[in-house]
Amino acid sequence: MSLGGIAIVMIENAHKHLERAGPGLSASRRWEVIGATAIEVGPTPFFSLLIVTVRFLPVFALEAQVGRLFAPLAFTKTSMRWPRPPGWR
């Protein structure tokens, strides 16, 4: 699942729960609802990204010319899937 797909799932779930909570929520209650929705759907995207990463790990074991050819692809596919911490360069 791409990061865009994860964002769509998270936003739709948050929207659904905020709609059910009704209007007039305080800011702290709104963040509680959003946090609960993130916990609800969080494991699914995490394991989706984990499967994609593990799928490319055998490529790093390739040697010689084939390893030099495919290692950059595997590195890019695995590293670009995970969100960066703030301030990472």
C-alpha positions as a Markdown table, in Angstrom:
| # | Residue | x | y | z |
|---|---|---|---|---|
| 1 | Met | 0.0 | 0.0 | 0.0 |
| 2 | Ser | 1.4 | 3.4 | -0.9 |
| 3 | Leu | 1.6 | 6.2 | 1.6 |
| 4 | Gly | -1.2 | 8.0 | -0.3 |
| 5 | Gly | -3.4 | 4.9 | 0.2 |
| 6 | Ile | -2.6 | 4.8 | 3.9 |
| 7 | Ala | -3.5 | 8.5 | 4.2 |
| 8 | Ile | -6.8 | 7.9 | 2.5 |
| 9 | Val | -7.7 | 5.0 | 4.8 |
| 10 | Met | -6.7 | 7.0 | 7.9 |
| 11 | Ile | -8.7 | 10.1 | 6.8 |
| 12 | Glu | -11.8 | 8.2 | 5.8 |
| 13 | Asn | -11.9 | 6.4 | 9.1 |
| 14 | Ala | -11.3 | 9.6 | 11.1 |
| 15 | His | -14.0 | 11.3 | 9.1 |
| 16 | Lys | -16.5 | 8.5 | 9.8 |
| 17 | His | -15.8 | 8.6 | 13.6 |
| 18 | Leu | -15.9 | 12.4 | 13.8 |
| 19 | Glu | -19.2 | 12.3 | 12.0 |
| 20 | Arg | -20.6 | 9.8 | 14.5 |
| 21 | Ala | -19.4 | 11.9 | 17.4 |
| 22 | Gly | -21.5 | 14.8 | 16.3 |
| 23 | Pro | -20.9 | 18.5 | 16.1 |
| 24 | Gly | -19.6 | 20.6 | 18.9 |
| 25 | Leu | -16.6 | 18.5 | 19.9 |
| 26 | Ser | -14.0 | 20.2 | 22.0 |
| 27 | Ala | -10.5 | 20.2 | 20.5 |
| 28 | Ser | -9.2 | 17.7 | 23.1 |
| 29 | Arg | -12.1 | 15.3 | 22.4 |
| 30 | Arg | -11.6 | 15.6 | 18.7 |
| 31 | Trp | -7.9 | 14.6 | 19.1 |
| 32 | Glu | -9.0 | 11.7 | 21.3 |
| 33 | Val | -11.3 | 10.5 | 18.5 |
| 34 | Ile | -8.6 | 10.9 | 15.9 |
| 35 | Gly | -6.1 | 9.0 | 18.0 |
| 36 | Ala | -8.6 | 6.2 | 18.6 |
| 37 | Thr | -9.2 | 5.9 | 14.8 |
| 38 | Ala | -5.5 | 5.8 | 14.1 |
| 39 | Ile | -5.1 | 3.0 | 16.6 |
| 40 | Glu | -8.0 | 1.2 | 15.0 |
| 41 | Val | -6.6 | 1.1 | 11.5 |
| 42 | Gly | -2.9 | 1.5 | 12.3 |
| 43 | Pro | -1.8 | -2.2 | 12.3 |
| 44 | Thr | -3.1 | -2.8 | 8.8 |
| 45 | Pro | -0.9 | -0.3 | 6.9 |
| 46 | Phe | 2.0 | -1.2 | 9.2 |
| 47 | Phe | 1.9 | -4.8 | 8.3 |
| 48 | Ser | 1.3 | -3.9 | 4.6 |
| 49 | Leu | 4.6 | -1.9 | 4.6 |
| 50 | Leu | 6.4 | -4.7 | 6.5 |
| 51 | Ile | 5.4 | -7.3 | 3.9 |
| 52 | Val | 6.6 | -5.0 | 1.1 |
| 53 | Thr | 9.9 | -4.6 | 2.9 |
| 54 | Val | 10.4 | -8.3 | 3.7 |
| 55 | Arg | 9.6 | -9.1 | 0.1 |
| 56 | Phe | 12.6 | -7.3 | -1.2 |
| 57 | Leu | 15.1 | -8.5 | 1.4 |
| 58 | Pro | 16.2 | -11.6 | -0.7 |
| 59 | Val | 17.4 | -9.2 | -3.4 |
| 60 | Phe | 20.1 | -8.0 | -1.1 |
| 61 | Ala | 21.5 | -11.5 | -1.0 |
| 62 | Leu | 22.2 | -11.5 | -4.7 |
| 63 | Glu | 25.8 | -11.4 | -5.8 |
| 64 | Ala | 28.0 | -10.3 | -8.7 |
| 65 | Gln | 26.4 | -8.4 | -11.6 |
| 66 | Val | 22.8 | -9.3 | -10.7 |
| 67 | Gly | 23.3 | -8.0 | -7.2 |
| 68 | Arg | 24.8 | -4.7 | -8.4 |
| 69 | Leu | 21.9 | -4.4 | -10.8 |
| 70 | Phe | 19.0 | -5.0 | -8.5 |
| 71 | Ala | 20.3 | -3.9 | -5.1 |
| 72 | Pro | 19.6 | -0.2 | -5.7 |
| 73 | Leu | 16.0 | -1.0 | -6.7 |
| 74 | Ala | 15.4 | -3.1 | -3.6 |
| 75 | Phe | 17.0 | -0.4 | -1.4 |
| 76 | Thr | 14.8 | 2.3 | -2.9 |
| 77 | Lys | 11.6 | 0.2 | -2.7 |
| 78 | Thr | 12.2 | -0.7 | 1.0 |
| 79 | Ser | 13.5 | 2.6 | 2.3 |
| 80 | Met | 11.0 | 4.9 | 0.5 |
| 81 | Arg | 8.1 | 3.1 | 2.0 |
| 82 | Trp | 8.8 | 4.0 | 5.6 |
| 83 | Pro | 8.0 | 7.5 | 6.8 |
| 84 | Arg | 11.0 | 9.6 | 7.8 |
| 85 | Pro | 11.5 | 11.0 | 11.3 |
| 86 | Pro | 11.4 | 14.8 | 11.5 |
| 87 | Gly | 14.7 | 16.4 | 10.6 |
| 88 | Trp | 15.9 | 13.4 | 8.6 |
| 89 | Arg | 18.0 | 14.1 | 5.5 |
